[in-house]
């Protein structure tokens, strides 16, 4: 039997997978893991003085207001699992095709699913047209700026946020919603964004993430390396 407990202050999903791989390699007789762990936290430290160069709506607070938490107060929420197989993904890709054509590239499965689920969830919860709704997700920062060495196992990701009114989200074609999600991803991975996040942490005393009302947080672990 094997058990694992991690502290997210020390490692992210990719760092945890790195640890598990090292344990497996050493259990098979390797004297040390082929990719040694690297601390290197100084690479992501804030500047002195801190200079926030990007917008970071993921750390903004919004007033609840509107239709927030209506269902939670009056109706039971039911959990369901939904499977998106080849047929479902093909149907979504047809609806999202204009977004890919406009950008001149193939749309990722994550962008399609995140956009579709965000749109359908907001409609199901019957938010008022003027309520701001958000979709938030994590973007891997490895391989981006600043460059991190192989073996870095600390937190190396940025939060991406797309936001609009519930009315606009409900009435927009799926292709437009996919464009919002893809745009949020591009902003989160833009040059200097990670450094700007570090500076924001120092400047504002580590504000809490995701305190916005009507926010839908999507988590994708398919590329964590498991």
N, C-alpha and C positions, 0 to 999 in steps of 0.2 A: 504494500500500500504506500502511496506517495501523496503527500499533501503540500500545498504551496499557498503562502500568503504574502502579498506584496504591499509595499507602501508606495502610493502613486507619487509621493514627493521625490522618490528616489529613481523610479523607473517607469517607463511607459510600456505599452503592449509589445512594441518591437524589442525593447530592452529585456522584457520578461522572456520573450521567445529566445533571445540570445542566451540567457541564463539556462533555460531548459535544454537548448542544444548543447551547451557546454557540459551540463550534467550528463547528458546522454553520451557524448563523445568520451568523457573521462571514464564513465562506467564501462565503456567498451575497451578500455586499456590505454587511451591516449594520455600521455603525461601532463598535457596542458591543452586547453582549447585552441584550435587553429586561429581563432580571432580573439585575442586577449581583450578583456574589458578595459575601457578607457573612461576615466572620470571627466576631465576637460570641461568642467562646468564654467570655467572662466570665459569660454567662448560665447556664452549666452548671457553674460552679465550686463547690467545697464551701464551706460556711459556716465561720465562725471563732468559736467552736470548732465542729467538725462534730457534728451531731445526727442519728443514724440513727433514723428513725421507722417504718420498714417492715422486714419480714422479707425477706431476700434469699438464699433457698436456692440460687440459681444460683452463689453463690460459696462454698458449703459443700463441704468434702471429705467423702467417705464411704469407709469401708473397702471394699476389693474383696470379699473373702470370697465365700461362696456359689458360684454357678455362673458367676461372671464369667470371660469369656474361654475357656470350655471349648472351644467350637468353634474358636476361633482357634488353639488348641494342638494339636488332634487331627484336625480336618477342614478341607478347603479351603473357603473362602468363595467363592461364585459370584455375580457381578454380573448382574442382570437388570433390564430396563426394563419397567415396567408402564404401560399406557395406561388411564386412567379416562375413558371416553366417556360419552355421555348415558345409556346403559343401565346402566352400572356406578354412576354417580352417583345415578340414580333408585333403584336398589336400596339404596344406602347411606342415602339420604334417608329411605326407608321405615323402615329399622332405627333411625335416629337421631331419627325424628319426635317421640317422647315428650319428648326434651330441648327441642326447640323449643316444643312445646306448654306445657311447664312454665315456660319463660322468656317465653312470649308473643311470640316473634319467630322469624323464619326463621333456620335454622342456616347458617352460612357454609360454603362448600366446603372452605376450609382446615381449619376445626374438624373436619369430618367425616373428611377424609383423614388428618389428623394423628392423630386418635383411632383410626381403623381400623388404620393402619400401626403405630402404637405397640403396640396390642393384639396384632396378628398377629406382629409382630417378637418381642415378649417370649415368646409361645407357641412360636415356631419355635426360639428359643434355649434353651428348656427351663430357664428359671430356677427355682430352688427357690421354693416358695410364700411363704416368709418374706423372700425377697430384696426389697429396695427397688428399684423401677425408676422411671425418670423419662423424661419427654418435655420437651424444651427447644426454644424457638424465639424468634425476634426479633419484637418488636412496634414498629412505627413510632411515634416520639414526636412527630413534627411535627403541629402543630395541637392539641397538648395543653399541659399546664402543666409548666414555664414556657413562655409563648408565645415562639416563635422567629420572627424576621423572615423574610420572603420572601428567598430567596437564600442562606440559611444552608446551607453545604455540609459542615459537620462531622458527626461521628457523633451522630445523634439517634435513638436507639432504646433499648429496654429488653429485657432477657431475661425471658421467662416460663417458669415451671417448674411442671409438675404431677407429683406423686409418689404412689405407693401401693405396696403389696406386689404381687409378681407373681401370687400366687394371687387376690387381689381383682381385679386387672386382667383376668386370664384369664376369671374367672367372671362379670364384670359385663356387663350388656347394653350394646350400643354406645351407646345413649342416655346411660347413666351416664358412660361414658368421654368422650363429647363434652362432657358437663357439666363434667368435670374440666379439660378443655382450655380451655373457655370461661371457667371460673373463674380459671384461671391467667392468661389474657389480661386479664381484668378487673382482677386484682390488679396486673399489671405496668403498666397504664395508669391506675391510681388516682391521685387528687390527691396530689401530693407525692412520688411514688415516685422520679422522676428525681433530685430534689434529695437524697433519701435515699441513692440509689446514689452520688452524688458525695461525700456525706459519708462513706459506707462506704469509698470509695477512699482518702480522706485518713486515716481512722481506722486502717485495717488495712494501709496501705502497698500499695495496688493488688493485692489478691489475684487470683489467676488464675481465669478463668471455666471452669466446666464440668469440674471434676476429680472429679465423682461417678462411681462405678462404675455400670454398667448404664444409662447415660444415652443416650437417642436424640435426636439433634439434627436438627430439621427446618428446612429453609431454603426460604422462599417468595419468589421474586423477581418474581412476576407483577404486583406493584403498584409496582415500582421506578421506573416511568415510562419504561421502554425503548420 
